[in-house]
Amino acid sequence: MPAVLVHGIPDTYRVWNRVRSHLKRSDVIALELPGFGVPVPDDLPITADNYVDWIVAQIEAIGEPVDLVGHDFGCILTARVASLRPDLIRSWVGISGPIDPEYEPHAFAKACMTPGVGEGMMAQMTPEDLVPQFVAAGIPEKEAASAAGFVDDAMKDAILKLYRTQIADTNRWYEELGGATCRSIIVWGIEDEFLPDRFADRLGQATASDAVIKYRTGHWVPIAKAAELVQTLEAFWR
């Protein structure tokens, strides 16, 4: 019964490196979302719904229920997976990813959602620009530089397309979150400049989660609070 970790935007599976270094269990799979450091299959149009189906297929291939964990957009996607296919999920942990009709996207997401504006912003975006932004958001400089280096044209395209399907899809998903019948917890950083922590409370209520746990940190909980997050995960999994 492995743990499956799903990253968000604009990350790769490497966002989980610190968490994995602290985990006692070795049956851990960090998925690589298509377009985020790996190619996008020709038969996979980039939409939030299709990425949910892709994650479902990865879990089905494992052949047994999993402990599912998602951060950022990975939280949004995995919440949908848990609500659609509870038979595949032993437990779910959602970290810093709102699914809520009351949520107003942050400035970066809004720009990405706007045709023309998003493309212009992405064309000018360089790793040198991203590193200080990541550092300001709470990522250590070494990891910020590594993460920025993976933001290539394929990832930029995937980000634009996912953000442009997010609102319509997740507003619909919110009404169906009650289908996530597995045990779950929500984890959030109360200093998250992008996502007010009231959306953690609302997501916890919508999924009937066991608990909503808040750390005094920003958005990148798996990096900034890796050891504390692992303690939370291992206690929950027990």
C-alpha positions, 0 to 999 in steps of 0.5 A: 500500500504505497504512498503516492505524492503529486506535485503542483505548479510550477514544480516537479516531483523534486518538491518532495525530496526533503519529505522523502528524505525524512520518511521512514517508509520506502514505498513512496512514489512521486509522480511526474505530471506530464509537461513538468520535467517530462514530455506530454503524451501525444494522446493527452490534451492538457486539461485539469480533467485529463490530468485527473484521469492520468493520475487515476491510471497511474494508481490503477497500475499500482494495483492496490489502494494508496495513501495519496498526497497532493500539494498546490495544484496536486492537492486540487487534482488529488482531491478530485481523484479521491472523490471520483475513485475512493476505491483506489484511495486508503487515505488522502492528504491535501496541502495548500490547494483550494477547490472552492467557488469563493476562491479568487485566483492570485495574480500569477494565475489570473495572468495565466488564465488571460489569453495573450497576457499569459503567453506574453508573461511566459515568453519573458519569464527566465530562471533568473527572474523566477529564483528571487520570486521562489526565494521570497515565497519561502523556497531556499535558494539552492532549491529555488534555482533547481526548480526554476531550471525546469520551467521550460517551454513545455511546462509553461504551456502546461501551466497556461492550459491547466490554469485555463481549465481550473476555474470551470473544472474545480467549481464543478468538482467542489460540489462533488467533494463529498465523494471523497469518503476515505480518511483525510486531513488538510495541511496549510501554511498560515503565511501563504501569500497566495491562499488564505487559510480559510480555504483550508477550513472550507476544504476540510469541511467539504471533504469531512476531513479528520483535521485541518493542520496549519503551520506557521509557514508560506506556500511550499510546506513540503520544503519549508516544513518537511520534517514537521510534515513527515511527522504529521503524515506518519502519525496520520498513516498509523 
